[in-house]
Amino acid sequence: MLPEKMARQMYAKNREKILQHARNARRGYFIVNFYNNYDVKISSEKDDKSEFSFLIPSALEFLDVKFNKALTDYLTYGKNH
C-alpha cells in the first residue's frame, strides 16, 4: 500500500503531465495508475499491476477533487475498492 504522503507527492510531481494529457485527450476520460516503484502512468485502461489508480474525466476543473476522493477511498478501503 502506498503511504498517503508518497501518493500525494507522486500526484503533485505528475500533475502537469496529467493536465497536459487531459487537454489533449480524445476520449471523455482516462486513468492515472500509481505503482509501488513510485512511477505514474496515464492510460485508457486500469493496469492491474498498479497499486492505486483513478479515473479522470477530461473536465479539468475536477482533477484535484477526483484525486482526493480516490486517494481517500484507497486509504480507507484498500486496493480492491
mmCIF file of the N, C-alpha and C atoms, coordinates in Angstrom:
data_MODEL
# 
_entry.id   MODEL 
# 
loop_
_atom_site.group_PDB 
_atom_site.id 
_atom_site.type_symbol 
_atom_site.label_atom_id 
_atom_site.label_alt_id 
_atom_site.label_comp_id 
_atom_site.label_asym_id 
_atom_site.label_entity_id 
_atom_site.label_seq_id 
_atom_site.pdbx_PDB_ins_code 
_atom_site.Cartn_x 
_atom_site.Cartn_y 
_atom_site.Cartn_z 
_atom_site.occupancy 
_atom_site.B_iso_or_equiv 
_atom_site.pdbx_formal_charge 
_atom_site.auth_seq_id 
_atom_site.auth_comp_id 
_atom_site.auth_asym_id 
_atom_site.auth_atom_id 
_atom_site.pdbx_PDB_model_num 
ATOM 1   N N  . MET A 1 1  ? 0.848   -1.179 0.000   1.00 0.00 ? 1  MET A N  1 
ATOM 2   C CA . MET A 1 1  ? 0.000   0.000  0.000   1.00 0.00 ? 1  MET A CA 1 
ATOM 3   C C  . MET A 1 1  ? 0.894   1.244  0.000   1.00 0.00 ? 1  MET A C  1 
ATOM 4   N N  . LEU A 1 2  ? 0.553   2.181  -0.870  1.00 0.00 ? 2  LEU A N  1 
ATOM 5   C CA . LEU A 1 2  ? 1.307   3.429  -0.913  1.00 0.00 ? 2  LEU A CA 1 
ATOM 6   C C  . LEU A 1 2  ? 0.924   4.306  0.273   1.00 0.00 ? 2  LEU A C  1 
ATOM 7   N N  . PRO A 1 3  ? 1.897   4.882  0.950   1.00 0.00 ? 3  PRO A N  1 
ATOM 8   C CA . PRO A 1 3  ? 1.570   5.832  2.015   1.00 0.00 ? 3  PRO A CA 1 
ATOM 9   C C  . PRO A 1 3  ? 0.931   7.096  1.413   1.00 0.00 ? 3  PRO A C  1 
ATOM 10  N N  . GLU A 1 4  ? 0.033   7.712  2.159   1.00 0.00 ? 4  GLU A N  1 
ATOM 11  C CA . GLU A 1 4  ? -0.668  8.900  1.667   1.00 0.00 ? 4  GLU A CA 1 
ATOM 12  C C  . GLU A 1 4  ? 0.304   9.988  1.221   1.00 0.00 ? 4  GLU A C  1 
ATOM 13  N N  . LYS A 1 5  ? 1.315   10.246 2.030   1.00 0.00 ? 5  LYS A N  1 
ATOM 14  C CA . LYS A 1 5  ? 2.272   11.306 1.706   1.00 0.00 ? 5  LYS A CA 1 
ATOM 15  C C  . LYS A 1 5  ? 2.946   11.038 0.360   1.00 0.00 ? 5  LYS A C  1 
ATOM 16  N N  . MET A 1 6  ? 3.349   9.806  0.138   1.00 0.00 ? 6  MET A N  1 
ATOM 17  C CA . MET A 1 6  ? 4.018   9.464  -1.111  1.00 0.00 ? 6  MET A CA 1 
ATOM 18  C C  . MET A 1 6  ? 3.068   9.590  -2.292  1.00 0.00 ? 6  MET A C  1 
ATOM 19  N N  . ALA A 1 7  ? 1.826   9.132  -2.147  1.00 0.00 ? 7  ALA A N  1 
ATOM 20  C CA . ALA A 1 7  ? 0.844   9.249  -3.232  1.00 0.00 ? 7  ALA A CA 1 
ATOM 21  C C  . ALA A 1 7  ? 0.605   10.717 -3.578  1.00 0.00 ? 7  ALA A C  1 
ATOM 22  N N  . ARG A 1 8  ? 0.515   11.563 -2.568  1.00 0.00 ? 8  ARG A N  1 
ATOM 23  C CA . ARG A 1 8  ? 0.315   12.997 -2.818  1.00 0.00 ? 8  ARG A CA 1 
ATOM 24  C C  . ARG A 1 8  ? 1.530   13.617 -3.512  1.00 0.00 ? 8  ARG A C  1 
ATOM 25  N N  . GLN A 1 9  ? 2.722   13.186 -3.125  1.00 0.00 ? 9  GLN A N  1 
ATOM 26  C CA . GLN A 1 9  ? 3.934   13.698 -3.777  1.00 0.00 ? 9  GLN A CA 1 
ATOM 27  C C  . GLN A 1 9  ? 3.992   13.243 -5.240  1.00 0.00 ? 9  GLN A C  1 
ATOM 28  N N  . MET A 1 10 ? 3.630   12.004 -5.480  1.00 0.00 ? 10 MET A N  1 
ATOM 29  C CA . MET A 1 10 ? 3.619   11.484 -6.846  1.00 0.00 ? 10 MET A CA 1 
ATOM 30  C C  . MET A 1 10 ? 2.617   12.258 -7.700  1.00 0.00 ? 10 MET A C  1 
ATOM 31  N N  . TYR A 1 11 ? 1.460   12.528 -7.134  1.00 0.00 ? 11 TYR A N  1 
ATOM 32  C CA . TYR A 1 11 ? 0.434   13.289 -7.852  1.00 0.00 ? 11 TYR A CA 1 
ATOM 33  C C  . TYR A 1 11 ? 0.935   14.701 -8.153  1.00 0.00 ? 11 TYR A C  1 
ATOM 34  N N  . ALA A 1 12 ? 1.494   15.352 -7.149  1.00 0.00 ? 12 ALA A N  1 
ATOM 35  C CA . ALA A 1 12 ? 1.981   16.724 -7.329  1.00 0.00 ? 12 ALA A CA 1 
ATOM 36  C C  . ALA A 1 12 ? 3.073   16.781 -8.400  1.00 0.00 ? 12 ALA A C  1 
ATOM 37  N N  . LYS A 1 13 ? 3.970   15.815 -8.374  1.00 0.00 ? 13 LYS A N  1 
ATOM 38  C CA . LYS A 1 13 ? 5.070   15.772 -9.334  1.00 0.00 ? 13 LYS A CA 1 
ATOM 39  C C  . LYS A 1 13 ? 4.549   15.561 -10.757 1.00 0.00 ? 13 LYS A C  1 
ATOM 40  N N  . ASN A 1 14 ? 3.469   14.820 -10.910 1.00 0.00 ? 14 ASN A N  1 
ATOM 41  C CA . ASN A 1 14 ? 2.940   14.470 -12.229 1.00 0.00 ? 14 ASN A CA 1 
ATOM 42  C C  . ASN A 1 14 ? 1.706   15.254 -12.626 1.00 0.00 ? 14 ASN A C  1 
ATOM 43  N N  . ARG A 1 15 ? 1.279   16.189 -11.809 1.00 0.00 ? 15 ARG A N  1 
ATOM 44  C CA . ARG A 1 15 ? 0.034   16.914 -12.058 1.00 0.00 ? 15 ARG A CA 1 
ATOM 45  C C  . ARG A 1 15 ? 0.048   17.622 -13.412 1.00 0.00 ? 15 ARG A C  1 
ATOM 46  N N  . GLU A 1 16 ? 1.134   18.280 -13.748 1.00 0.00 ? 16 GLU A N  1 
ATOM 47  C CA . GLU A 1 16 ? 1.194   18.998 -15.024 1.00 0.00 ? 16 GLU A CA 1 
ATOM 48  C C  . GLU A 1 16 ? 1.098   18.026 -16.206 1.00 0.00 ? 16 GLU A C  1 
ATOM 49  N N  . LYS A 1 17 ? 1.747   16.876 -16.098 1.00 0.00 ? 17 LYS A N  1 
ATOM 50  C CA . LYS A 1 17 ? 1.667   15.853 -17.154 1.00 0.00 ? 17 LYS A CA 1 
ATOM 51  C C  . LYS A 1 17 ? 0.225   15.355 -17.279 1.00 0.00 ? 17 LYS A C  1 
ATOM 52  N N  . ILE A 1 18 ? -0.454  15.184 -16.156 1.00 0.00 ? 18 ILE A N  1 
ATOM 53  C CA . ILE A 1 18 ? -1.852  14.740 -16.168 1.00 0.00 ? 18 ILE A CA 1 
ATOM 54  C C  . ILE A 1 18 ? -2.733  15.812 -16.827 1.00 0.00 ? 18 ILE A C  1 
ATOM 55  N N  . LEU A 1 19 ? -2.493  17.067 -16.481 1.00 0.00 ? 19 LEU A N  1 
ATOM 56  C CA . LEU A 1 19 ? -3.263  18.162 -17.081 1.00 0.00 ? 19 LEU A CA 1 
ATOM 57  C C  . LEU A 1 19 ? -3.043  18.226 -18.593 1.00 0.00 ? 19 LEU A C  1 
ATOM 58  N N  . GLN A 1 20 ? -1.790  18.073 -19.020 1.00 0.00 ? 20 GLN A N  1 
ATOM 59  C CA . GLN A 1 20 ? -1.495  18.084 -20.453 1.00 0.00 ? 20 GLN A CA 1 
ATOM 60  C C  . GLN A 1 20 ? -2.226  16.947 -21.166 1.00 0.00 ? 20 GLN A C  1 
ATOM 61  N N  . HIS A 1 21 ? -2.212  15.783 -20.555 1.00 0.00 ? 21 HIS A N  1 
ATOM 62  C CA . HIS A 1 21 ? -2.901  14.642 -21.155 1.00 0.00 ? 21 HIS A CA 1 
ATOM 63  C C  . HIS A 1 21 ? -4.403  14.922 -21.259 1.00 0.00 ? 21 HIS A C  1 
ATOM 64  N N  . ALA A 1 22 ? -4.973  15.504 -20.229 1.00 0.00 ? 22 ALA A N  1 
ATOM 65  C CA . ALA A 1 22 ? -6.405  15.822 -20.237 1.00 0.00 ? 22 ALA A CA 1 
ATOM 66  C C  . ALA A 1 22 ? -6.733  16.826 -21.337 1.00 0.00 ? 22 ALA A C  1 
ATOM 67  N N  . ARG A 1 23 ? -5.877  17.805 -21.518 1.00 0.00 ? 23 ARG A N  1 
ATOM 68  C CA . ARG A 1 23 ? -6.107  18.802 -22.576 1.00 0.00 ? 23 ARG A CA 1 
ATOM 69  C C  . ARG A 1 23 ? -6.089  18.170 -23.962 1.00 0.00 ? 23 ARG A C  1 
ATOM 70  N N  . ASN A 1 24 ? -5.256  17.147 -24.123 1.00 0.00 ? 24 ASN A N  1 
ATOM 71  C CA . ASN A 1 24 ? -5.093  16.506 -25.432 1.00 0.00 ? 24 ASN A CA 1 
ATOM 72  C C  . ASN A 1 24 ? -5.911  15.236 -25.600 1.00 0.00 ? 24 ASN A C  1 
ATOM 73  N N  . ALA A 1 25 ? -6.666  14.864 -24.576 1.00 0.00 ? 25 ALA A N  1 
ATOM 74  C CA . ALA A 1 25 ? -7.405  13.594 -24.602 1.00 0.00 ? 25 ALA A CA 1 
ATOM 75  C C  . ALA A 1 25 ? -8.466  13.604 -25.685 1.00 0.00 ? 25 ALA A C  1 
ATOM 76  N N  . ARG A 1 26 ? -8.566  12.494 -26.355 1.00 0.00 ? 26 ARG A N  1 
ATOM 77  C CA . ARG A 1 26 ? -9.585  12.341 -27.394 1.00 0.00 ? 26 ARG A CA 1 
ATOM 78  C C  . ARG A 1 26 ? -10.826 11.656 -26.853 1.00 0.00 ? 26 ARG A C  1 
ATOM 79  N N  . ARG A 1 27 ? -10.675 10.993 -25.734 1.00 0.00 ? 27 ARG A N  1 
ATOM 80  C CA . ARG A 1 27 ? -11.804 10.329 -25.078 1.00 0.00 ? 27 ARG A CA 1 
ATOM 81  C C  . ARG A 1 27 ? -12.317 11.243 -23.978 1.00 0.00 ? 27 ARG A C  1 
ATOM 82  N N  . GLY A 1 28 ? -13.431 10.881 -23.401 1.00 0.00 ? 28 GLY A N  1 
ATOM 83  C CA . GLY A 1 28 ? -14.010 11.679 -22.336 1.00 0.00 ? 28 GLY A CA 1 
ATOM 84  C C  . GLY A 1 28 ? -13.387 11.420 -20.977 1.00 0.00 ? 28 GLY A C  1 
ATOM 85  N N  . TYR A 1 29 ? -12.473 10.453 -20.906 1.00 0.00 ? 29 TYR A N  1 
ATOM 86  C CA . TYR A 1 29 ? -11.850 10.109 -19.628 1.00 0.00 ? 29 TYR A CA 1 
ATOM 87  C C  . TYR A 1 29 ? -10.518 9.412  -19.871 1.00 0.00 ? 29 TYR A C  1 
ATOM 88  N N  . PHE A 1 30 ? -9.747  9.266  -18.812 1.00 0.00 ? 30 PHE A N  1 
ATOM 89  C CA . PHE A 1 30 ? -8.539  8.463  -18.834 1.00 0.00 ? 30 PHE A CA 1 
ATOM 90  C C  . PHE A 1 30 ? -8.225  8.038  -17.410 1.00 0.00 ? 30 PHE A C  1 
ATOM 91  N N  . ILE A 1 31 ? -7.262  7.147  -17.245 1.00 0.00 ? 31 ILE A N  1 
ATOM 92  C CA . ILE A 1 31 ? -6.935  6.599  -15.937 1.00 0.00 ? 31 ILE A CA 1 
ATOM 93  C C  . ILE A 1 31 ? -5.481  6.898  -15.609 1.00 0.00 ? 31 ILE A C  1 
ATOM 94  N N  . VAL A 1 32 ? -5.247  7.305  -14.370 1.00 0.00 ? 32 VAL A N  1 
ATOM 95  C CA . VAL A 1 32 ? -3.898  7.532  -13.878 1.00 0.00 ? 32 VAL A CA 1 
ATOM 96  C C  . VAL A 1 32 ? -3.570  6.381  -12.932 1.00 0.00 ? 32 VAL A C  1 
ATOM 97  N N  . ASN A 1 33 ? -2.516  5.644  -13.249 1.00 0.00 ? 33 ASN A N  1 
ATOM 98  C CA . ASN A 1 33 ? -2.083  4.487  -12.464 1.00 0.00 ? 33 ASN A CA 1 
ATOM 99  C C  . ASN A 1 33 ? -0.841  4.841  -11.651 1.00 0.00 ? 33 ASN A C  1 
ATOM 100 N N  . PHE A 1 34 ? -0.862  4.530  -10.358 1.00 0.00 ? 34 PHE A N  1 
ATOM 101 C CA . PHE A 1 34 ? 0.269   4.748  -9.456  1.00 0.00 ? 34 PHE A CA 1 
ATOM 102 C C  . PHE A 1 34 ? 0.842   3.382  -9.082  1.00 0.00 ? 34 PHE A C  1 
ATOM 103 N N  . TYR A 1 35 ? 2.166   3.260  -9.094  1.00 0.00 ? 35 TYR A N  1 
ATOM 104 C CA . TYR A 1 35 ? 2.831   1.984  -8.836  1.00 0.00 ? 35 TYR A CA 1 
ATOM 105 C C  . TYR A 1 35 ? 3.696   2.062  -7.578  1.00 0.00 ? 35 TYR A C  1 
ATOM 106 N N  . ASN A 1 36 ? 3.974   0.883  -7.006  1.00 0.00 ? 36 ASN A N  1 
ATOM 107 C CA . ASN A 1 36 ? 4.808   0.808  -5.807  1.00 0.00 ? 36 ASN A CA 1 
ATOM 108 C C  . ASN A 1 36 ? 6.218   1.328  -6.029  1.00 0.00 ? 36 ASN A C  1 
ATOM 109 N N  . ASN A 1 37 ? 6.702   1.327  -7.262  1.00 0.00 ? 37 ASN A N  1 
ATOM 110 C CA . ASN A 1 37 ? 8.041   1.834  -7.545  1.00 0.00 ? 37 ASN A CA 1 
ATOM 111 C C  . ASN A 1 37 ? 8.023   3.357  -7.749  1.00 0.00 ? 37 ASN A C  1 
ATOM 112 N N  . TYR A 1 38 ? 6.907   3.983  -7.385  1.00 0.00 ? 38 TYR A N  1 
ATOM 113 C CA . TYR A 1 38 ? 6.699   5.432  -7.435  1.00 0.00 ? 38 TYR A CA 1 
ATOM 114 C C  . TYR A 1 38 ? 6.595   5.973  -8.853  1.00 0.00 ? 38 TYR A C  1 
ATOM 115 N N  . ASP A 1 39 ? 6.259   5.104  -9.784  1.00 0.00 ? 39 ASP A N  1 
ATOM 116 C CA . ASP A 1 39 ? 6.031   5.500  -11.158 1.00 0.00 ? 39 ASP A CA 1 
ATOM 117 C C  . ASP A 1 39 ? 4.550   5.851  -11.319 1.00 0.00 ? 39 ASP A C  1 
ATOM 118 N N  . VAL A 1 40 ? 4.257   6.744  -12.233 1.00 0.00 ? 40 VAL A N  1 
ATOM 119 C CA . VAL A 1 40 ? 2.881   7.127  -12.554 1.00 0.00 ? 40 VAL A CA 1 
ATOM 120 C C  . VAL A 1 40 ? 2.721   7.024  -14.063 1.00 0.00 ? 40 VAL A C  1 
ATOM 121 N N  . LYS A 1 41 ? 1.661   6.324  -14.504 1.00 0.00 ? 41 LYS A N  1 
ATOM 122 C CA . LYS A 1 41 ? 1.404   6.189  -15.931 1.00 0.00 ? 41 LYS A CA 1 
ATOM 123 C C  . LYS A 1 41 ? -0.044  6.551  -16.225 1.00 0.00 ? 41 LYS A C  1 
ATOM 124 N N  . ILE A 1 42 ? -0.226  7.213  -17.348 1.00 0.00 ? 42 ILE A N  1 
ATOM 125 C CA . ILE A 1 42 ? -1.551  7.608  -17.802 1.00 0.00 ? 42 ILE A CA 1 
ATOM 126 C C  . ILE A 1 42 ? -1.959  6.657  -18.921 1.00 0.00 ? 42 ILE A C  1 
ATOM 127 N N  . SER A 1 43 ? -3.196  6.169  -18.851 1.00 0.00 ? 43 SER A N  1 
ATOM 128 C CA . SER A 1 43 ? -3.640  5.153  -19.800 1.00 0.00 ? 43 SER A CA 1 
ATOM 129 C C  . SER A 1 43 ? -5.139  5.280  -20.044 1.00 0.00 ? 43 SER A C  1 
ATOM 130 N N  . SER A 1 44 ? -5.598  4.538  -21.030 1.00 0.00 ? 44 SER A N  1 
ATOM 131 C CA . SER A 1 44 ? -7.043  4.479  -21.264 1.00 0.00 ? 44 SER A CA 1 
ATOM 132 C C  . SER A 1 44 ? -7.659  3.325  -20.489 1.00 0.00 ? 44 SER A C  1 
ATOM 133 N N  . GLU A 1 45 ? -6.811  2.500  -19.845 1.00 0.00 ? 45 GLU A N  1 
ATOM 134 C CA . GLU A 1 45 ? -7.291  1.352  -19.082 1.00 0.00 ? 45 GLU A CA 1 
ATOM 135 C C  . GLU A 1 45 ? -6.597  1.267  -17.733 1.00 0.00 ? 45 GLU A C  1 
ATOM 136 N N  . LYS A 1 46 ? -7.288  0.659  -16.762 1.00 0.00 ? 46 LYS A N  1 
ATOM 137 C CA . LYS A 1 46 ? -6.690  0.422  -15.456 1.00 0.00 ? 46 LYS A CA 1 
ATOM 138 C C  . LYS A 1 46 ? -5.690  -0.708 -15.587 1.00 0.00 ? 46 LYS A C  1 
ATOM 139 N N  . ASP A 1 47 ? -4.529  -0.521 -15.005 1.00 0.00 ? 47 ASP A N  1 
ATOM 140 C CA . ASP A 1 47 ? -3.494  -1.550 -15.000 1.00 0.00 ? 47 ASP A CA 1 
ATOM 141 C C  . ASP A 1 47 ? -3.612  -2.332 -13.701 1.00 0.00 ? 47 ASP A C  1 
ATOM 142 N N  . ASP A 1 48 ? -3.844  -3.633 -13.785 1.00 0.00 ? 48 ASP A N  1 
ATOM 143 C CA . ASP A 1 48 ? -3.997  -4.457 -12.591 1.00 0.00 ? 48 ASP A CA 1 
ATOM 144 C C  . ASP A 1 48 ? -2.724  -4.518 -11.753 1.00 0.00 ? 48 ASP A C  1 
ATOM 145 N N  . LYS A 1 49 ? -1.595  -4.163 -12.334 1.00 0.00 ? 49 LYS A N  1 
ATOM 146 C CA . LYS A 1 49 ? -0.328  -4.159 -11.601 1.00 0.00 ? 49 LYS A CA 1 
ATOM 147 C C  . LYS A 1 49 ? -0.132  -2.872 -10.800 1.00 0.00 ? 49 LYS A C  1 
ATOM 148 N N  . SER A 1 50 ? -0.971  -1.886 -11.043 1.00 0.00 ? 50 SER A N  1 
ATOM 149 C CA . SER A 1 50 ? -0.839  -0.624 -10.307 1.00 0.00 ? 50 SER A CA 1 
ATOM 150 C C  . SER A 1 50 ? -1.328  -0.808 -8.870  1.00 0.00 ? 50 SER A C  1 
ATOM 151 N N  . GLU A 1 51 ? -0.780  -0.033 -7.981  1.00 0.00 ? 51 GLU A N  1 
ATOM 152 C CA . GLU A 1 51 ? -1.186  -0.085 -6.580  1.00 0.00 ? 51 GLU A CA 1 
ATOM 153 C C  . GLU A 1 51 ? -2.441  0.748  -6.357  1.00 0.00 ? 51 GLU A C  1 
ATOM 154 N N  . PHE A 1 52 ? -2.553  1.838  -7.081  1.00 0.00 ? 52 PHE A N  1 
ATOM 155 C CA . PHE A 1 52 ? -3.637  2.792  -6.896  1.00 0.00 ? 52 PHE A CA 1 
ATOM 156 C C  . PHE A 1 52 ? -3.887  3.444  -8.242  1.00 0.00 ? 52 PHE A C  1 
ATOM 157 N N  . SER A 1 53 ? -5.144  3.624  -8.588  1.00 0.00 ? 53 SER A N  1 
ATOM 158 C CA . SER A 1 53 ? -5.465  4.311  -9.838  1.00 0.00 ? 53 SER A CA 1 
ATOM 159 C C  . SER A 1 53 ? -6.764  5.074  -9.665  1.00 0.00 ? 53 SER A C  1 
ATOM 160 N N  . PHE A 1 54 ? -6.957  6.057  -10.533 1.00 0.00 ? 54 PHE A N  1 
ATOM 161 C CA . PHE A 1 54 ? -8.226  6.769  -10.502 1.00 0.00 ? 54 PHE A CA 1 
ATOM 162 C C  . PHE A 1 54 ? -8.597  7.251  -11.891 1.00 0.00 ? 54 PHE A C  1 
ATOM 163 N N  . LEU A 1 55 ? -9.899  7.327  -12.105 1.00 0.00 ? 55 LEU A N  1 
ATOM 164 C CA . LEU A 1 55 ? -10.480 7.733  -13.369 1.00 0.00 ? 55 LEU A CA 1 
ATOM 165 C C  . LEU A 1 55 ? -10.616 9.247  -13.388 1.00 0.00 ? 55 LEU A C  1 
ATOM 166 N N  . ILE A 1 56 ? -10.199 9.848  -14.485 1.00 0.00 ? 56 ILE A N  1 
ATOM 167 C CA . ILE A 1 56 ? -10.267 11.302 -14.629 1.00 0.00 ? 56 ILE A CA 1 
ATOM 168 C C  . ILE A 1 56 ? -11.116 11.645 -15.841 1.00 0.00 ? 56 ILE A C  1 
ATOM 169 N N  . PRO A 1 57 ? -12.157 12.439 -15.653 1.00 0.00 ? 57 PRO A N  1 
ATOM 170 C CA . PRO A 1 57 ? -12.866 12.952 -16.828 1.00 0.00 ? 57 PRO A CA 1 
ATOM 171 C C  . PRO A 1 57 ? -12.012 14.050 -17.453 1.00 0.00 ? 57 PRO A C  1 
ATOM 172 N N  . SER A 1 58 ? -12.196 14.308 -18.705 1.00 0.00 ? 58 SER A N  1 
ATOM 173 C CA . SER A 1 58 ? -11.405 15.348 -19.354 1.00 0.00 ? 58 SER A CA 1 
ATOM 174 C C  . SER A 1 58 ? -11.734 16.746 -18.842 1.00 0.00 ? 58 SER A C  1 
ATOM 175 N N  . ALA A 1 59 ? -12.776 16.877 -18.033 1.00 0.00 ? 59 ALA A N  1 
ATOM 176 C CA . ALA A 1 59 ? -13.118 18.164 -17.425 1.00 0.00 ? 59 ALA A CA 1 
ATOM 177 C C  . ALA A 1 59 ? -12.083 18.484 -16.345 1.00 0.00 ? 59 ALA A C  1 
ATOM 178 N N  . LEU A 1 60 ? -11.185 19.383 -16.621 1.00 0.00 ? 60 LEU A N  1 
ATOM 179 C CA . LEU A 1 60 ? -10.039 19.643 -15.757 1.00 0.00 ? 60 LEU A CA 1 
ATOM 180 C C  . LEU A 1 60 ? -10.387 20.248 -14.406 1.00 0.00 ? 60 LEU A C  1 
ATOM 181 N N  . GLU A 1 61 ? -11.536 20.895 -14.304 1.00 0.00 ? 61 GLU A N  1 
ATOM 182 C CA . GLU A 1 61 ? -11.876 21.540 -13.043 1.00 0.00 ? 61 GLU A CA 1 
ATOM 183 C C  . GLU A 1 61 ? -12.084 20.553 -11.903 1.00 0.00 ? 61 GLU A C  1 
ATOM 184 N N  . PHE A 1 62 ? -12.260 19.280 -12.235 1.00 0.00 ? 62 PHE A N  1 
ATOM 185 C CA . PHE A 1 62 ? -12.491 18.266 -11.208 1.00 0.00 ? 62 PHE A CA 1 
ATOM 186 C C  . PHE A 1 62 ? -11.267 17.403 -10.911 1.00 0.00 ? 62 PHE A C  1 
ATOM 187 N N  . LEU A 1 63 ? -10.130 17.712 -11.492 1.00 0.00 ? 63 LEU A N  1 
ATOM 188 C CA . LEU A 1 63 ? -8.944  16.875 -11.352 1.00 0.00 ? 63 LEU A CA 1 
ATOM 189 C C  . LEU A 1 63 ? -8.540  16.672 -9.897  1.00 0.00 ? 63 LEU A C  1 
ATOM 190 N N  . ASP A 1 64 ? -8.356  17.737 -9.146  1.00 0.00 ? 64 ASP A N  1 
ATOM 191 C CA . ASP A 1 64 ? -7.919  17.612 -7.754  1.00 0.00 ? 64 ASP A CA 1 
ATOM 192 C C  . ASP A 1 64 ? -8.981  16.942 -6.883  1.00 0.00 ? 64 ASP A C  1 
ATOM 193 N N  . VAL A 1 65 ? -10.233 17.239 -7.134  1.00 0.00 ? 65 VAL A N  1 
ATOM 194 C CA . VAL A 1 65 ? -11.325 16.634 -6.371  1.00 0.00 ? 65 VAL A CA 1 
ATOM 195 C C  . VAL A 1 65 ? -11.354 15.126 -6.599  1.00 0.00 ? 65 VAL A C  1 
ATOM 196 N N  . LYS A 1 66 ? -11.229 14.708 -7.848  1.00 0.00 ? 66 LYS A N  1 
ATOM 197 C CA . LYS A 1 66 ? -11.235 13.275 -8.173  1.00 0.00 ? 66 LYS A CA 1 
ATOM 198 C C  . LYS A 1 66 ? -10.053 12.561 -7.523  1.00 0.00 ? 66 LYS A C  1 
ATOM 199 N N  . PHE A 1 67 ? -8.865  13.185 -7.584  1.00 0.00 ? 67 PHE A N  1 
ATOM 200 C CA . PHE A 1 67 ? -7.692  12.576 -6.962  1.00 0.00 ? 67 PHE A CA 1 
ATOM 201 C C  . PHE A 1 67 ? -7.905  12.420 -5.463  1.00 0.00 ? 67 PHE A C  1 
ATOM 202 N N  . ASN A 1 68 ? -8.358  13.471 -4.786  1.00 0.00 ? 68 ASN A N  1 
ATOM 203 C CA . ASN A 1 68 ? -8.536  13.415 -3.331  1.00 0.00 ? 68 ASN A CA 1 
ATOM 204 C C  . ASN A 1 68 ? -9.571  12.367 -2.927  1.00 0.00 ? 68 ASN A C  1 
ATOM 205 N N  . LYS A 1 69 ? -10.664 12.264 -3.667  1.00 0.00 ? 69 LYS A N  1 
ATOM 206 C CA . LYS A 1 69 ? -11.673 11.251 -3.341  1.00 0.00 ? 69 LYS A CA 1 
ATOM 207 C C  . LYS A 1 69 ? -11.125 9.850  -3.564  1.00 0.00 ? 69 LYS A C  1 
ATOM 208 N N  . ALA A 1 70 ? -10.447 9.637  -4.685  1.00 0.00 ? 70 ALA A N  1 
ATOM 209 C CA . ALA A 1 70 ? -9.893  8.310  -4.981  1.00 0.00 ? 70 ALA A CA 1 
ATOM 210 C C  . ALA A 1 70 ? -8.841  7.916  -3.951  1.00 0.00 ? 70 ALA A C  1 
ATOM 211 N N  . LEU A 1 71 ? -7.995  8.860  -3.534  1.00 0.00 ? 71 LEU A N  1 
ATOM 212 C CA . LEU A 1 71 ? -6.974  8.559  -2.535  1.00 0.00 ? 71 LEU A CA 1 
ATOM 213 C C  . LEU A 1 71 ? -7.616  8.235  -1.197  1.00 0.00 ? 71 LEU A C  1 
ATOM 214 N N  . THR A 1 72 ? -8.632  8.978  -0.805  1.00 0.00 ? 72 THR A N  1 
ATOM 215 C CA . THR A 1 72 ? -9.334  8.710  0.451   1.00 0.00 ? 72 THR A CA 1 
ATOM 216 C C  . THR A 1 72 ? -9.962  7.315  0.424   1.00 0.00 ? 72 THR A C  1 
ATOM 217 N N  . ASP A 1 73 ? -10.618 6.965  -0.682  1.00 0.00 ? 73 ASP A N  1 
ATOM 218 C CA . ASP A 1 73 ? -11.211 5.626  -0.818  1.00 0.00 ? 73 ASP A CA 1 
ATOM 219 C C  . ASP A 1 73 ? -10.138 4.546  -0.748  1.00 0.00 ? 73 ASP A C  1 
ATOM 220 N N  . TYR A 1 74 ? -9.036  4.765  -1.434  1.00 0.00 ? 74 TYR A N  1 
ATOM 221 C CA . TYR A 1 74 ? -7.932  3.795  -1.430  1.00 0.00 ? 74 TYR A CA 1 
ATOM 222 C C  . TYR A 1 74 ? -7.374  3.603  -0.023  1.00 0.00 ? 74 TYR A C  1 
ATOM 223 N N  . LEU A 1 75 ? -7.157  4.692  0.696   1.00 0.00 ? 75 LEU A N  1 
ATOM 224 C CA . LEU A 1 75 ? -6.589  4.608  2.043   1.00 0.00 ? 75 LEU A CA 1 
ATOM 225 C C  . LEU A 1 75 ? -7.578  3.998  3.019   1.00 0.00 ? 75 LEU A C  1 
ATOM 226 N N  . THR A 1 76 ? -8.859  4.219  2.804   1.00 0.00 ? 76 THR A N  1 
ATOM 227 C CA . THR A 1 76 ? -9.897  3.700  3.695   1.00 0.00 ? 76 THR A CA 1 
ATOM 228 C C  . THR A 1 76 ? -10.223 2.237  3.428   1.00 0.00 ? 76 THR A C  1 
ATOM 229 N N  . TYR A 1 77 ? -10.385 1.906  2.145   1.00 0.00 ? 77 TYR A N  1 
ATOM 230 C CA . TYR A 1 77 ? -10.892 0.585  1.784   1.00 0.00 ? 77 TYR A CA 1 
ATOM 231 C C  . TYR A 1 77 ? -9.847  -0.344 1.165   1.00 0.00 ? 77 TYR A C  1 
ATOM 232 N N  . GLY A 1 78 ? -8.719  0.178  0.764   1.00 0.00 ? 78 GLY A N  1 
ATOM 233 C CA . GLY A 1 78 ? -7.675  -0.657 0.166   1.00 0.00 ? 78 GLY A CA 1 
ATOM 234 C C  . GLY A 1 78 ? -7.750  -0.705 -1.332  1.00 0.00 ? 78 GLY A C  1 
ATOM 235 N N  . LYS A 1 79 ? -6.872  -1.481 -1.890  1.00 0.00 ? 79 LYS A N  1 
ATOM 236 C CA . LYS A 1 79 ? -6.683  -1.544 -3.343  1.00 0.00 ? 79 LYS A CA 1 
ATOM 237 C C  . LYS A 1 79 ? -7.897  -2.053 -4.092  1.00 0.00 ? 79 LYS A C  1 
ATOM 238 N N  . ASN A 1 80 ? -8.629  -2.976 -3.540  1.00 0.00 ? 80 ASN A N  1 
ATOM 239 C CA . ASN A 1 80 ? -9.706  -3.623 -4.269  1.00 0.00 ? 80 ASN A CA 1 
ATOM 240 C C  . ASN A 1 80 ? -11.020 -2.859 -4.277  1.00 0.00 ? 80 ASN A C  1 
ATOM 241 N N  . HIS A 1 81 ? -11.079 -1.710 -3.678  1.00 0.00 ? 81 HIS A N  1 
ATOM 242 C CA . HIS A 1 81 ? -12.338 -0.956 -3.630  1.00 0.00 ? 81 HIS A CA 1 
ATOM 243 C C  . HIS A 1 81 ? -12.587 -0.265 -4.941  1.00 0.00 ? 81 HIS A C  1 
# 
